[in-house]
Amino acid sequence: MSEEDEFSRKQIWGTLLEKLEAKFEEDEDEDDYDYSSAIYSPRSSEFERENDVSKGQASEVQMNPPREDSATSPDDGGSLSEASFTCINEVISAFQPCIPPESNSKENSRTEKKCFLPIWHIIKESSSKNLMDFVDGDVLQIPMQKSPLIGWIDWNFRQTGGKHDKEYLEKAACVAFSLAKNMCQLSKSNSNRLFCVTKIEVGNIVFTNKANLEVDFLSCPIENGDEEIVDEVEIQRNYNEMMFAVGRLFHHLFTGHPLPHQKGFNSLAENWFSTSSSVSAALEISDRNGNGLNCQRRTTPHKLRRLLHLEKQKDTYMKLQQLGLPNSVCRLVVDMLESRCMETDLFTRDRPVLLMSDIESDLLQMVENPNSFLHDSLEMKLEPNFGNKLYCRDSEIKKAIDLSDKVSLFVGVENSSFLGIKGYAGQGKSRLALELCSILEKKGWLSLHGKFEQTIRPRPLSTITTAFDQFFARISYDSSATNEMKELILGTIDEESIGVLYQLIPQLEIIVPPKKSVNGNDCSDILRYSGDATNIHCRLYHVFSLLVKAISKKNPVLLSMDDLQWGDSASLDLLRALMEGAAEDVKGSCSFVLFVGTYRDCDRSGNTINFLNQIKQCPDIAFNEISLGGLSREGVNTLISDCLSLPRRLTRDLAESVYDKTTGNPFFIKAFIHDLMAEKLLCFNLSSRQWEWDEEAIANRTISDGVAELLARRLHRLPKQVLSSLRLMSCFGSRVTFDVLSRVKHSCGIEDIIASLDEATNEGLVKKMRKSFVFVHDIILESIRNGIKFDDQISMSKKLINDLLAALDGQNDKDPTIFIIVDLINRVGRKGTTSVQKREQFAKLYLKAAELSINTPDFASAAMYIDSGISYLSDDNWTTNYSVSLALFKSAALVHWAQGETTLMKMKIDEVLKHAISFDDKIDSLYVLMNSLGMNGFSDESIERGFHVLRYLGELFPQSPDYHLIINELNDAKRFLWERLSNTTLSDIPKMEDPQKIRAMV
């Protein structure tokens, strides 16, 4: 039994039982009174006798209200003597210190009797006729499942010394929410019935589930009778009275003290205003006949009524604050107590509370987020707190969760499942994907996340490989997870294939350390000598499929890719291959993987359209799609309520105006709120400690160019250094690393770009990650870039190119900065580069980028880089820059062959054969030509060219070798190897170093 229950049972019940038994024995004239049938009716403030006594179990309390037709007067034999009732009052005062222990006043006596109701009612509803039946030794055996709320309030305030601590306020909010929820249900089910407001008091409330702080009325507060009320004025008046009564109850619950009860509304108002000197003076002026507030109501001027209202509101608010209650509770209680003002038209209320559902909504916010809505801990923040909550997407999340459940259980899905999330910019597509990721991770899923770039074209496949790299980096922090993942990978992928992955996913080496140095073969060499470009893609797809299979063996996997509309063809092809199952031996390896892709509904590129069409038509892929629209009006209100830490009932008018301007676009809403703050139409009032706004000015505000106009105004308000830093950052796309910023930190006259971007982070425009800065949203990036003039973009790009080239490590041909530089060069263009030396330098950079793309492999990007590199060559390039020209054309022939572009391939090969100085410079192109001829059915010509190359390399072969010659050659090779391997292994034989022999072998 808890300490609280022990207190209730022994101290309250024990004392009551002892004194009642002693006192009742002295009342000889009351011997015939049936104590078990006596109850106190809060409606009539009298004890009544019920002829039909409930015979239920002692552990149950009947919720039926007392019967009014059985009431007796205090002088009847059915009532307690004055001495007995005084004794009861003494007992009540023992656990209700706010009520005087003894008083002859009828008003106080009435209040004290109400507190006795829960105790007496439990005894009355039991089947026992003798109070001593409840005693077992020194312990009172009365069930406490439905404990009185009044005892709970007193016990808690005793524990805290009468103070309102944080824990009690949160518990009280839960109790208030449970009560408001019950009142809403009563209102809905009894829409044309009146409330008996005298029953809406703390003495008529008991716990139905004390663990969850759920309460209900002991006696139902709905008027008896079957007649329905049709007078809307009477119903509204009664509803306001009910709201006032609930406000009084909440006052008692949160303060521990009942609000003084006055007869009639005007007496109550007069009592509230008695302490206000200004109001008293106003009343004296208004009421020269001395008849008080009652007779002057009709003649009181509007301004005076307004003064009375504001003064009363301020006084009541201050009294509650002096008791230590937070602003949220003060505001709620005051607004509810003012509800009764609607009946008399005495005051004009700013925010009338007309619906109990509003009160329920307020309390729900206090219960779910007490730091923001109960304790007001976020109130003093001078910036709106938007947070990371996802609004109005419950149905979309449910659809995604249902699909993930099918994937994890392998129920009703094909080889793979794809979920597309589409919508316009700013609708929250990425946020929905992240929310899904968070939910699934709590269910034991593993997640990988990547984002395609809009501006900078990164290293091919880097979006996907970075997602895997970051995943393994997270795994490496947990030793047990690292060992488990290592076993899964080694049990699925051979060492040679792992070596291929090391080049693309460096963090994999931490999970599976290489046994020896892994150099890997360049895809360009494999392509030249294998005879089939398709094999390179298949090999890559096969290895990645095995990796996904290993990762998803024990846990389902979520692979999410943002902004598919900017995806490169190589990455999208890899994603499609993973979903389809690239090789037969890994068919179905992605069965426990859910692929998620977000893309804009209107900005899809040709690559993205082809990608989506292919997976829609694939029978092995279950295609699903979610379309996001704007938030609903209620969703907008919830968002604004949360960011301003104000109840939804107070932000509803503001939300209506915001919705009309933004159509519910979440990003647009946030930009609009920031704009209102900047224009001083929304500001934080330090005196009232809450947000205030000009509703009329906001409603009349026009926005011609949508969110772009809002962001442009916001950007122009930034300090010059911060705006310049953001413009520089926009040149690198949505993300830029600290390493790149360190190389260009002095560009464009910016003294400290890191410090400036830190300030932009405080403005909510960028986020600072562990190794990079990231724009909060792509719309911000687009707005910044659109605000830069074309000439300024060219000038800024040239400066960045020079700084990056100066910091480029000439010894590292695989530096990823190369891709950033060539993208900047693309923006400048050939016409913007007049220096011959610069053009040659840029052509070399394009060549390096092409070679890196070929080794990925990404032949489409390689072809683009090669064409750009060739365009920077001069007209006499074979004379002035022979080596770069030769390398570009040889690579071009290789790439065109890989893409099946035979005509373009032959044009590039002819160019090489025409200008090559030596036969060695022609060999690579001849290899490409021979393979192409063989694959296209020209075997004889291919063989003839092959013998020609071998003769040049010093290897002579007969034109028509016979069977015996071939057998003899094989036997000679066998004897040679046997002699060499008699005392060693094949791997110990020295590698071939003669380049001519190596070329001949391949």
Secondary structure, 3 states (H helix, E strand, C coil): CCHHHHHHHHHHHHHHHHHHHHHHHHCHHHCCCCHHHEEEECCCCEEEECCCCCCCCCCCCCCCCCCHHHECCCCCCCCCCHHHHHHHHHHHHHHCCCCCCCCCCHHHHHHHHHHCHHHHHHHHHCCCCCHHHHEECCEECCCCCCCEHHHHHHHHHHHCCCCCCHHHHHHHHHHHHHHHHHHHHHHHHCCCCCECHHHCCHHHEEEEECCCCEEEECCCCECCCCCCCCCHHHHHHHHHHHHHHHHHHHHHHHHCCCCCCCCCHHHHHHHHHCCCHHHHHHHHHHCCCCCHHHHCCCCCCHHHHHHHHHHHHHHHHHHHHHCCCCHHHHHHHHHHHHHHHHHHCCCCCCCCCCCHHHHHHHHHHHHHCHHHHCCCCCCCCCCCCCCCCCCCCHHHHHHHHHHHHHHHHCCCCCCEEEEEEEECCCCCHHHHHHHHHHHHHHCCCEEEEEECCCCCCCCCCHHHHHHHHHHHHHHCCCHHHHHHHHHHHHCCCCHHHHHHHHHHCCCHHHHCCCCCCCCCCCHHHHHHHHCCHHHHHHHHHHHHHHHHHHHCCCCCEEEEEECHHHCCHHHHHHHHHHHHCCCHHHCCCCCCEEEEEEEECCCCCHHHHHHHHHHHHCCCEEEEEEECCCCCHHHHHHHHHHHHCCCHHHHHHHHHHHHHHHCCCHHHHHHHHHHHHHCCCEEEECCCCEEEECHHHHHCCCCCCHHHHHHHHHHHCCCHHHHHHHHHHHCCCCEEEHHHHHHCCCHHHCCCHHHHHHHHHHCCCEEECCCEEEECCHHHHHHHHHCCCHHHHHHHHHHHHHHHHHHCCCCCCCCCHHHHHHHHHHHHCCCCCCCHHHHHHHHHHHHHHHHHHHCCCCHHHHHHHHHHHHHCCCCCHHHHCHHHHHHHHHHHHHHHHHCCCHHHHHHHHHHHHHHCCCCHHHHHHHHHHHHHHHHCCCHHHHHHHHHHHHHHCCCCCCCCCCHHHHHHHHHHHHHHHHHHHCCCCHHHCCCCCCHHHHHHHC
